[in-house]
């Protein structure tokens, strides 16, 4: 199939940008959250049969549509004959995107189908991490951490609690309507105009600004579908140069992700102790999760070990229950964009090497501890090596899991560690959210069953999140770590204060 990008341009050029972004919001709410379309959307086929749009269009495809609309839709503001409210015009646009994505797919490229599956996982699976009080509270707790909060406040220009109050308000508004006003008075929430403006400056972009970024990042090869969408960095669009206060949110999910995991890119600082503060913050929230384990568990920190003139800190946490023990290494590093898009196999390999190094670091910790003269009890223990990253690396495709396996095996050989260490102590990699689920399961079931189940033949190749949702679907994850209480307390406090302010003005 010949790849003709002109077909994409032609399908979108006759559509008005402002109206299209509003239609896109409605379609996102339908496909992502099941919110019915307004009655004026009449999608009828040639036989007069109602078309269920959510059966034909998926959230990740709307993400691509939003990106391409910014690039090619009509920005003049003049009335347009064609509209995305029409099934025929929407179908033409979606067909053009589908056609081009199929045309540029290269199954013979190094990595082949498995590399594409890796890209698909990073494009689609994050959407299954739904916003909740626990998720908001987890990031609130992270950035409230004593050594991280000063970096946050310096870079963002407002304090952590004010930021999360604004984030809550803006996410709520973007879920209710496509349009908003940058000049909204947030004083009822205790937020002054200056703080609100500093908040919006991070997430609002003009169409020209967003379009330029999309052009700079565009790839027309087999990575076309998966390249970075600037609407995820500036999810609120100031579409009218004469009225920059008027905003459209075409992709509600992008607002949620930008204001939670995406805030990292605003506060990341080279040097000045940021990396240590961030790493300590991640360790802190994992430690809070472990505090939710019942008294049948023992959670401890490793004692520093000295070998010759060298001192080793050991694992971040050690969990014991009966004759099972888990050594936990916490890592703040996330899979970089180039590893998610993986234009070349080497782009992924260089990122996976970091994860392999973390696993090897933990294996060295375990080997030192189990080699101690008084470590005879470890011989009877079922041991696990766990690496927990703040954001899930989504090791979904064989191209990623096999690559990690090879790099760990090679690293064990080069390090002179016992060849059977990987068999005796299986390694597991969790994102923090998935580990929250694992801890919830461990509050009810033995650790050996929860962690050991991943190694069972019937679950070989399963992502930890899929395994946990399948085998432990009914456990209560929201209370693990108490993050939901942190966020709910903040919201209840601001609502109480808002009522008091309103009563004073009456």
TAFENVEN-V414525 format. One record per helix or strand. SS is the DSSP state (helix for helix, strand for strand). FROM is the first residue (numbers start at 0). TO is the last residue. If there is no record, write none. Layout:
ss:SS from:FROM to:TO
ss:SS from:FROM to:TO
//
This chain:
ss:helix from:5 to:12
ss:strand from:14 to:15
ss:helix from:16 to:32
ss:strand from:43 to:43
ss:strand from:49 to:49
ss:helix from:52 to:54
ss:helix from:58 to:71
ss:strand from:73 to:73
ss:strand from:81 to:81
ss:helix from:86 to:103
ss:helix from:111 to:127
ss:helix from:132 to:143
ss:helix from:145 to:155
ss:helix from:159 to:175
ss:strand from:178 to:180
ss:helix from:186 to:188
ss:helix from:192 to:202
ss:strand from:203 to:205
ss:helix from:206 to:216
ss:helix from:223 to:225
ss:helix from:229 to:231
ss:strand from:235 to:237
ss:strand from:245 to:247
ss:helix from:251 to:258
ss:helix from:260 to:266
ss:helix from:273 to:289
ss:strand from:297 to:299
ss:strand from:304 to:306
ss:strand from:309 to:311
ss:strand from:316 to:320
ss:strand from:323 to:330
ss:helix from:336 to:340
ss:helix from:344 to:369
ss:helix from:375 to:379
ss:strand from:381 to:388
ss:helix from:397 to:414
ss:helix from:420 to:423
ss:strand from:424 to:430
ss:helix from:431 to:441
ss:helix from:446 to:454
ss:helix from:456 to:458
ss:helix from:463 to:470
ss:helix from:479 to:504
//
